[in-house]
């Protein structure tokens, strides 16, 4: 028999039952059974998964932020390069347009 010190016993009084009327008014001692998580295989219970500590969560978060910041920096660098190329193209067009204006003696 299992040690009763590990289990809490709850007392209940049966008020109504559809199964057997002879139980009405009787006091019963019932044992409350709670599942502690995990699955049972071959009679052995696996321990529940441990939650990560605040420190571990913070380290994981900081690593994710580092990756995100690196990606953001690469994106910003790529955009800055594209904007620089656009400015260069606009300046080239402006120079060419000024040359055409001077060549044709047009007023701008």
Secondary structure as a PSIPRED ss2 file (coil, helix, strand):
# PSIPRED VFORMAT (PSIPRED V4.0)

   1 X C   1.000  0.000  0.000
   2 X C   1.000  0.000  0.000
   3 X C   1.000  0.000  0.000
   4 X H   0.000  1.000  0.000
   5 X H   0.000  1.000  0.000
   6 X H   0.000  1.000  0.000
   7 X C   1.000  0.000  0.000
   8 X C   1.000  0.000  0.000
   9 X E   0.000  0.000  1.000
  10 X E   0.000  0.000  1.000
  11 X E   0.000  0.000  1.000
  12 X E   0.000  0.000  1.000
  13 X E   0.000  0.000  1.000
  14 X C   1.000  0.000  0.000
  15 X C   1.000  0.000  0.000
  16 X C   1.000  0.000  0.000
  17 X C   1.000  0.000  0.000
  18 X C   1.000  0.000  0.000
  19 X C   1.000  0.000  0.000
  20 X C   1.000  0.000  0.000
  21 X H   0.000  1.000  0.000
  22 X H   0.000  1.000  0.000
  23 X H   0.000  1.000  0.000
  24 X C   1.000  0.000  0.000
  25 X C   1.000  0.000  0.000
  26 X C   1.000  0.000  0.000
  27 X E   0.000  0.000  1.000
  28 X E   0.000  0.000  1.000
  29 X E   0.000  0.000  1.000
  30 X E   0.000  0.000  1.000
  31 X E   0.000  0.000  1.000
  32 X C   1.000  0.000  0.000
  33 X C   1.000  0.000  0.000
  34 X C   1.000  0.000  0.000
  35 X C   1.000  0.000  0.000
  36 X C   1.000  0.000  0.000
  37 X C   1.000  0.000  0.000
  38 X C   1.000  0.000  0.000
  39 X C   1.000  0.000  0.000
  40 X E   0.000  0.000  1.000
  41 X E   0.000  0.000  1.000
  42 X C   1.000  0.000  0.000
  43 X C   1.000  0.000  0.000
  44 X E   0.000  0.000  1.000
  45 X E   0.000  0.000  1.000
  46 X C   1.000  0.000  0.000
  47 X C   1.000  0.000  0.000
  48 X C   1.000  0.000  0.000
  49 X C   1.000  0.000  0.000
  50 X C   1.000  0.000  0.000
  51 X C   1.000  0.000  0.000
  52 X C   1.000  0.000  0.000
  53 X C   1.000  0.000  0.000
  54 X H   0.000  1.000  0.000
  55 X H   0.000  1.000  0.000
  56 X H   0.000  1.000  0.000
  57 X H   0.000  1.000  0.000
  58 X H   0.000  1.000  0.000
  59 X H   0.000  1.000  0.000
  60 X H   0.000  1.000  0.000
  61 X H   0.000  1.000  0.000
  62 X H   0.000  1.000  0.000
  63 X H   0.000  1.000  0.000
  64 X H   0.000  1.000  0.000
  65 X H   0.000  1.000  0.000
  66 X H   0.000  1.000  0.000
  67 X H   0.000  1.000  0.000
  68 X H   0.000  1.000  0.000
  69 X H   0.000  1.000  0.000
  70 X H   0.000  1.000  0.000
  71 X H   0.000  1.000  0.000
  72 X H   0.000  1.000  0.000
  73 X H   0.000  1.000  0.000
  74 X H   0.000  1.000  0.000
  75 X H   0.000  1.000  0.000
  76 X H   0.000  1.000  0.000
  77 X H   0.000  1.000  0.000
  78 X H   0.000  1.000  0.000
  79 X H   0.000  1.000  0.000
  80 X H   0.000  1.000  0.000
  81 X H   0.000  1.000  0.000
  82 X H   0.000  1.000  0.000
  83 X H   0.000  1.000  0.000
  84 X H   0.000  1.000  0.000
  85 X H   0.000  1.000  0.000
  86 X H   0.000  1.000  0.000
  87 X H   0.000  1.000  0.000
  88 X H   0.000  1.000  0.000
  89 X H   0.000  1.000  0.000
  90 X H   0.000  1.000  0.000
  91 X H   0.000  1.000  0.000
  92 X H   0.000  1.000  0.000
  93 X H   0.000  1.000  0.000
  94 X H   0.000  1.000  0.000
  95 X H   0.000  1.000  0.000
  96 X H   0.000  1.000  0.000
  97 X H   0.000  1.000  0.000
  98 X H   0.000  1.000  0.000
  99 X H   0.000  1.000  0.000
 100 X H   0.000  1.000  0.000
 101 X H   0.000  1.000  0.000
 102 X H   0.000  1.000  0.000
 103 X H   0.000  1.000  0.000
 104 X C   1.000  0.000  0.000
 105 X C   1.000  0.000  0.000
 106 X C   1.000  0.000  0.000
 107 X C   1.000  0.000  0.000
 108 X C   1.000  0.000  0.000
